[in-house]
Amino acid sequence: MFAECSLVMLGVNAVLFFTGLLERADPRRVLACGMVLGIAGLLMLARHGSEMWLYVGVSFTAAGTGLVLPTLAYLAAGTSARRLGIAMGGLAAAAGLGQTLGSAATGWLFGAVMQSTFAWLSIPLAATLALLLIPRHWWPANPVLVSAPPSRTFLTSTETEP
């Protein structure tokens, strides 16, 4: 099962990087697709009745993770040089916190409700997906974010960063 998970994630990562999908697609849509795949996989794992559906659920969850994590790293890498350390440090801190809390919460949940744990794990993903799908004009304006110049992802050899 671990090999299957790794192969699916590698396949999704290959599609992302070798096709240039991250540069052409809207990152919010890529993240939303990844979260929908992850939620579908977790719900399949919560309700599977056969080994085949177990593997399908693991594949969907791995494909969702394979879309979300590289997209977040790609977005963070597109920040200005001055803020790159803050962005990458924030990602590393969030990943560490998620691994620590996730391991403890999942162990406790699995001990308490067994297979239904996977359905409970889809709740934070669904909440994040809902926030991601809220149109930008509904968000309150933050003067710091509104006044900040947009960052360029890649600079050409003739461009310099301000």
N, C-alpha and C positions, 0 to 999 in steps of 0.2 A: 504494500500500500504506500510506503514511503517513496519507493522508486516511482510509482505511478504519479504521485504528487509532484515529485521533482521533474519528471519528464513533461508533464502538462505545463508546469511553470516555465520550464526552459523553452517549450514550444511557443507559448504566448509571448515570452520575452524576445524570442527570435523574430516573431511577426512584428512586434513593436519596433524593434531596432533596425531590422533589415529592410522593412518596407517604408520607413520614415513616417509611420503613422503618428507618432508623437508630435512631429513638426506640422502635420497637416490637419489633424483632428482637433476639435474643441476639447481641452482637457477636462472640462466639467462633464462632458458626455462620456469620455473614456472612463472617468472615475465612476460615473453613474452606472455604466455597463458592468464594470468590475464589481461594484457593490451589489447589483442585481444578481449577477452570477454567484457571488458569495452567499447571499441570502438564500437563493434557490438551492444551492448545495447544502447549506446548513439545515434547511427545512427537509430536504431529502434524507439527510443523515438522521434527522429526528424521527422520521416516519418510515424508514426503509424496512422492508419485510424480507428481503432476500439479499444475498451477497452482491448480485449485479447492481442493485440500487445503491448499495453502500459505495461501490466503486464509482458510480455515476455522481453521487453526492460529493465524494472526495475530489473528483475531476472538476466539477463545477466550482467548488470552493477554491481549489488550487488555481484555476483559470482566473477567478475573480481577484485573488491575491496577486497573481502574476500581472494583472492589469493595473491595480491600484498602487502598489508599492513603487514600481518604476516611474509611473506618472507623477507621483508626489516628489520623487527624487529629481525628476526632470524639471518640474516647476521650481523647486528650490534652487536648482543649479542656474536657473535663468535670472536670479536676482542680481542686483548690482554687486560689484566686487566688494564694496564696503559692507554690505549686508550678508554676503555669502556665508561667513562664519556663523553668524547668528542663525541663519536659516538652516544650515546643516547641523549645527548644535541643537537647535530645537527639534529637528527630526530625530536625531540620535537620542535625545532625552525622552521624547514621546515613545520611541521604539522600546527603550529600556523600561519605561514605566508600564507600557502595554504588556511586555513580556513578563514582568514581575507580577503585576496585578492579574493578568490573564491566566497565568499558571495557577495562582492561588485560587482565583474565582472559579476557574474551570474544574479544578480538582474538587473543590467543595461542592459545586453544582452537580458534577457527575456522581459524587457520592450521595447526594440528596435526591436527585430525580432521574438518574441514569440516562437513558437515551434521549429523553426530552431536553437534556442540557443543550443540545445543538439548536433547538428552537429558541431557547433563552439567549444563546449567543448571537442570534440574528437580530435581536432587539437593538443593540447599540449601532449595528450596521444600518438598520432601517431608519433610526433617528438621524444618523449622519447623512443618509441618502435624502431624507426629507429636507434637511437644511441645505443640502447641495442643490436641490431642485427648486428652492425658493428663488424667484426672479431677483436679479441684482437690484432693481429699482425699489424693491420692498425693504431692503436692508437700510437701517438708519445710516445717514451719512456721517462718516468719521472724518473730521477735518484733516487729520494727519494722512489718512489714506487717499482722500480726494485730492489733496494738494501734492502728493508725491508723484514725481514723473514716472511714467511707465518704464519698466526695465526691459532691456532688449535681451533676448535669449542668446543670440550669437552675434558677434561683431565681425564684420568683414575686415580684411587686412588694411583697408584704407580708413576705417572708422576707429575712433578712439573713444574711450569712455570719459564722460565729464569728470 
